Amino acid sequence: MERRSKLAYGLALAAAATLTLAGCSTGASSDPTASAAGGTDYGLITAGTLTVCSDIPYKPFEYEETAGSGQYTGFDVDLLTAIGDKLGLKTQFQVTNFDTLQSGTALLAGQCDMGASAMTITEDRKKNIDFSDGYYDSLQSLLVKTSSGIKDINGLSGKNVGVQQGTTGENYAKEHAKGANLVQFSDDGVLWPALQGGQVDAILQDLPVNVQHEKDDPSYKVVETYKTDEQYGFAFAKGKNEALRKAVNEQLKALKDNGEYQKIYDKYFTAK
């Protein structure tokens, strides 16, 4: 997905807080030349730990298990934890403003080894960051209250439509939601409550996120989906960490080949 706010980079970097996944150690050395299991040097910022930047929350890709728990889960989280395990590394997520991630700022600053934030691979982003192989195919979608009377994108004229700033969802809405008043939000953590609170009449964003809201509250429904050929990828600093990027690609393929990827996928995306 393309997402979210364009806050000042310096402020975002200064305010970013490190949040550790369940079971991850916080006592690792900070030797930047540390090598992973097997002697491969991935240039990690913390020895033995794969530090991952992510804009949280974005359920079902990355979110807090229980409010205030400090423990994170989600498709991206589980997938990268499995990849880290294969590489002999512990995995630690660091909350990061999405714009500093998609622009490559956080990665070039050495804030993390890589980024995982349901990020759509685009040619524009490739100018600033290197991507892994694609790991998830996505659609855009329109979420509304069931009683709204809105049936499709043609019914949005004169309506307030919530979008995440700087995203492919916003771009699609600008092009196709004729006559709609687009209201930008920094992330889904404020976008979803805005729909629930009546500030907007609809949300146009990534399908799996809107489907999750539909599951959480059946008084809302996805009324339309849009094929945009989007594929998510993990992000790496431009021109750096090639050994790590190659290793992640290799393990991603291995997880798909051995069925582990499908198990993780089914956990979050198979209808129950």
Helices and strands as residue ranges (DSSP letters): H 9-15, E 18-19, G 37-39, E 49-54, E 63-64, E 72-73, H 75-86, E 90-95, H 98-102, H 105-108, E 114-115, H 123-126, E 129-131, E 136-145, G 153-155, E 160-164, H 168-176, E 181-185, H 188-196, E 202-206, H 207-216, E 220-232, E 235-237, H 242-258, H 260-269
